[in-house]
Amino acid sequence: SINWISKRCTQDHNAGIDKPTEIRINELFVYLKINLKHGNLKKEVLNDWSSSVALSYVAAQRTFPFYSDMAEAKSLLESIARSYGYRLGKLNKSRVNTISQSPTITTAGSGISGFQSFFNYAEKMSPLGNATADECADYCIFLFSDLSKKITMQNLFHDGGFSTTGISEDIIEDFS
């Protein structure tokens, strides 16, 4: 459910629909209130030790030109995941995490102005290179498995090291 919100905002943004940030944030809260707070947090809805994963992006913590309203939405998403991670953990040991994925070539990603340049930059900055969509799917499977049963309330970077690399030799060479 939470990831649907993020995708919905991305689709609106990339389709050129101009919605102010306040409207998007209000949509997030209304959706969450209806789907999570009013009934869907009942113990019988979720299995014990279940796992929920939402996709985020490093722009929730750092500034990226042209990512605009989505950065605020992703930051809110990560906060919601922490809050609900606590509540659901206490309720029935369910865990909630977000994955901050590398720039990934998708229909939504391609709609962001300058995406290909940023994709190439991230590839050069990341010691392991950008994580692919298939690798992200594998990471999600891990988070849904019992192997991750003590991981909750985290924003987990799946970006080949991009989020913690100050500068790479490849980038230095580009400026030399």
C-alpha positions in Angstrom: 0.0 0.0 0.0 2.7 2.5 1.0 4.7 1.9 -2.2 1.6 2.4 -4.3 1.4 6.0 -2.9 5.0 6.6 -4.0 4.4 5.2 -7.4 1.2 7.2 -7.8 2.9 10.4 -7.0 5.7 9.6 -9.4 3.3 8.8 -12.2 1.4 12.1 -11.7 4.7 14.0 -11.6 6.1 12.3 -14.7 2.9 12.6 -16.7 3.3 16.4 -16.3 0.4 16.8 -13.9 1.2 19.9 -11.9 0.2 19.2 -8.3 1.6 21.3 -5.5 3.5 19.5 -2.8 0.8 20.2 -0.2 -1.8 18.4 -2.3 0.4 15.3 -2.7 1.3 15.2 1.0 -2.5 15.5 1.8 -3.2 12.6 -0.6 -0.6 10.5 1.2 -2.1 11.2 4.6 -5.7 10.6 3.4 -4.7 7.3 1.8 -2.8 6.2 4.9 -5.6 7.1 7.2 -8.2 5.2 5.2 -6.1 2.1 4.5 -3.9 1.8 7.6 -5.4 3.6 10.5 -9.1 2.6 10.0 -9.0 -1.1 10.2 -6.0 -2.4 8.3 -3.8 -2.3 11.4 -5.9 -5.1 13.0 -3.7 -8.0 14.1 -5.6 -10.5 12.0 -4.8 -8.6 8.8 -1.1 -9.2 9.0 0.7 -12.5 9.6 3.1 -12.6 12.6 6.6 -11.7 11.4 5.3 -10.3 8.1 7.3 -7.7 6.1 6.4 -4.6 4.2 8.8 -2.9 1.9 8.5 0.5 0.1 10.9 2.0 -2.5 12.5 5.3 -1.6 15.5 7.3 -3.0 18.6 9.0 -1.7 16.9 12.3 -2.6 15.0 12.0 0.7 18.2 12.9 2.4 20.1 14.9 -0.3 19.2 17.5 -2.8 18.9 16.6 -6.5 17.8 19.1 -9.1 14.6 18.3 -10.9 13.5 15.6 -8.4 11.4 18.3 -6.8 8.2 17.2 -5.0 9.2 13.5 -5.0 12.1 14.2 -2.6 9.6 15.4 0.0 7.3 12.5 -0.7 10.1 10.0 -0.3 11.2 11.7 3.0 7.7 11.4 4.3 7.5 7.8 3.1 10.6 6.9 5.1 9.2 8.6 8.2 5.9 6.7 7.9 7.9 3.4 7.5 9.7 4.1 10.8 6.5 5.0 12.6 4.5 2.0 11.3 7.6 -0.2 11.8 7.4 0.5 15.5 3.6 0.1 15.7 3.4 -3.1 13.7 6.5 -4.5 15.4 4.8 -4.2 18.7 1.5 -5.4 17.3 2.7 -8.7 15.8 6.4 -8.6 15.1 5.8 -7.3 11.5 8.6 -5.2 10.1 8.5 -2.2 7.7 11.5 -1.0 5.8 12.3 1.2 2.8 14.9 0.6 0.1 16.8 3.5 -1.4 17.5 2.1 -4.8 20.0 3.2 -7.4 18.7 5.2 -10.3 17.0 2.5 -12.3 15.8 2.7 -16.0 12.0 2.5 -15.8 9.1 4.3 -17.4 8.8 6.5 -14.3 12.5 7.2 -13.9 12.8 8.1 -17.6 10.2 10.8 -17.1 12.5 12.8 -14.8 14.4 15.6 -16.6 18.1 14.8 -17.0 17.6 11.2 -15.9 20.1 9.6 -18.3 22.8 12.0 -17.2 22.2 11.3 -13.6 22.1 7.6 -14.2 25.5 7.8 -15.9 26.9 9.9 -13.0 25.6 7.5 -10.4 27.1 4.6 -12.3 30.5 6.3 -12.2 30.2 7.3 -8.6 29.2 3.8 -7.3 32.1 1.4 -6.7 29.8 -1.5 -7.5 27.8 0.3 -10.2 24.1 1.0 -10.2 21.9 -1.8 -8.9 19.5 -3.1 -11.5 15.8 -3.6 -11.2 16.3 -7.4 -11.0 18.9 -7.0 -8.2 16.4 -4.7 -6.4 13.8 -7.5 -6.7 16.2 -10.0 -5.2 16.9 -7.6 -2.3 13.1 -7.3 -1.7 12.8 -11.1 -1.6 15.5 -11.1 1.0 13.6 -8.5 3.1 10.4 -10.6 2.8 12.3 -13.7 4.0 13.0 -14.9 7.5 16.7 -14.1 7.0 15.8 -10.4 7.7 13.4 -11.0 10.6 15.2 -8.6 12.9 15.5 -5.8 10.3 12.8 -3.1 10.7 12.3 0.7 10.6 15.3 1.1 8.3 16.0 2.9 5.1 18.4 0.4 3.4 20.6 1.7 0.6 20.8 -0.6 -2.4 22.8 1.7 -4.6 26.2 0.1 -5.2 27.8 2.4 -2.7 26.6 5.7 -4.3 25.1 7.1 -1.0 28.4 6.9 0.9 30.9 7.7 -1.9 32.3 11.2 -1.7 33.9 11.2 -5.1 35.2 8.4 -7.4 38.3 8.2 -9.6 36.1 8.0 -12.7 34.5 11.4 -11.8 37.9 12.9 -11.1 39.1 11.7 -14.5 36.1 13.3 -16.2 37.2 16.7 -14.7 40.9 16.3 -15.5 
